Amino acid sequence: MSVNWLQSKAISVIFFCSAAVFSGLCAFVFLVQIPSIRQFVNTSWALQPAGILFASLVLLSFPSVVVLFCGMVVFCAWIDRCSIGAKVLWFALFLMTGPIGSTVYYFVRYRGYIGLRAPDAAPEQGVAGV
């Protein structure tokens, strides 16, 4: 099975955006659990923008979670060169924690792998300095 598409720049950006959306949703939910922040949001002008932000993050997180979960499962199964025991632990983490496990895997394993595989950026040719 050819999985070269997992190493492309476009897919890497999609995975990053998916992880950022889900991480933003988690951060928002955790911040709202702090009583002083909840009181501030409920008693100030920030209630409506906070509600819009929350609704947007929730709507965007549904496809983001699916894309990130499926992509990280395929990456773990076919591309990652870790041991079989490590893969079993990652799959257990994926299945037990769902999107949280796949987001952690994205930041721990996938980003490191893509960072190592990225070619060095060559300086742009033909740009004249003033």
URDA-V662474 format. One record per residue. N is the residue number from 1. RES is the residue in three letters. SS is DSSP state (h for helix, s for strand, l for the rest). Layout:
# URDA-V662474
N_RES_SS + N_RES_SS
This chain:
# URDA-V662474
1_MET_l + 2_SER_l + 3_VAL_l + 4_ASN_h + 5_TRP_h + 6_LEU_h + 7_GLN_h + 8_SER_l + 9_LYS_h + 10_ALA_h + 11_ILE_h + 12_SER_h + 13_VAL_h + 14_ILE_h + 15_PHE_h + 16_PHE_h + 17_CYS_h + 18_SER_h + 19_ALA_h + 20_ALA_h + 21_VAL_h + 22_PHE_h + 23_SER_h + 24_GLY_h + 25_LEU_h + 26_CYS_h + 27_ALA_h + 28_PHE_h + 29_VAL_h + 30_PHE_h + 31_LEU_h + 32_VAL_h + 33_GLN_l + 34_ILE_l + 35_PRO_h + 36_SER_h + 37_ILE_h + 38_ARG_h + 39_GLN_h + 40_PHE_h + 41_VAL_h + 42_ASN_h + 43_THR_h + 44_SER_l + 45_TRP_l + 46_ALA_h + 47_LEU_h + 48_GLN_h + 49_PRO_h + 50_ALA_h + 51_GLY_h + 52_ILE_h + 53_LEU_h + 54_PHE_h + 55_ALA_h + 56_SER_h + 57_LEU_h + 58_VAL_h + 59_LEU_h + 60_LEU_h + 61_SER_h + 62_PHE_h + 63_PRO_h + 64_SER_h + 65_VAL_h + 66_VAL_h + 67_VAL_h + 68_LEU_h + 69_PHE_h + 70_CYS_h + 71_GLY_h + 72_MET_h + 73_VAL_h + 74_VAL_h + 75_PHE_h + 76_CYS_h + 77_ALA_h + 78_TRP_h + 79_ILE_l + 80_ASP_l + 81_ARG_l + 82_CYS_l + 83_SER_l + 84_ILE_h + 85_GLY_h + 86_ALA_h + 87_LYS_h + 88_VAL_h + 89_LEU_h + 90_TRP_h + 91_PHE_h + 92_ALA_h + 93_LEU_h + 94_PHE_h + 95_LEU_h + 96_MET_h + 97_THR_h + 98_GLY_l + 99_PRO_h + 100_ILE_h + 101_GLY_h + 102_SER_h + 103_THR_h + 104_VAL_h + 105_TYR_h + 106_TYR_h + 107_PHE_h + 108_VAL_h + 109_ARG_h + 110_TYR_h + 111_ARG_h + 112_GLY_h + 113_TYR_h + 114_ILE_h + 115_GLY_h + 116_LEU_h + 117_ARG_h + 118_ALA_l + 119_PRO_l + 120_ASP_l + 121_ALA_l + 122_ALA_l + 123_PRO_l + 124_GLU_l + 125_GLN_l + 126_GLY_l + 127_VAL_l + 128_ALA_l + 129_GLY_l + 130_VAL_l
